[in-house]
């Protein structure tokens, strides 16, 4: 069975919701899936948390969210909110969330 990493860069809510929908759908069909919030998408973590966005909550409960970029959370001024979300902050690539950890086993989809 294939493995997918969704590397979300966009800060557009609707676009990122499609990442979440696809990730949950693939997971429910037996695929291994991970999601990383990187770039402008880190600003969506507090939004999804506050709104309790159902598809986000589902992805989080299923353990699909690998983490959030540390550097971008700092630069975008959402670091404290991300910490409150209890999602992992990833800084394995010069302070950012890299894909190297997943590159050999996962198909990487960046949106």
C-alpha positions, 0 to 999 in steps of 0.5 A: 500500500502506498504512503502519502505525505501532504506538505501543505504550503498554502494559507488558503483555508479552502485549499488546505481543507482539501488536503485534510479531506484527501488525507482522511479519505486515503487513510480510511481506505488503508493508506498511510498518510501524514500531513505537514503544515509548512509556509503560510499554512501554519496560520491555519492551525489556530483557525482550525483549532478555534473553529473545531473544523470537523475534518481537521479534528478528524485528521488530528484524532487519527494522528495524520498530522506529523507536525507544523514548521517551527520557523514559520510558526515563529515568523507568522506569529502563531507559535504560541497557538501552535504549542497550545494545539499540541501538534509537534513543531518540526525543525529538522531542515534549517529550522523548517519542516523538511521532507527528507525523513519521508522522501524514500517511503512516501509520495510527497504531494505539496499544495 
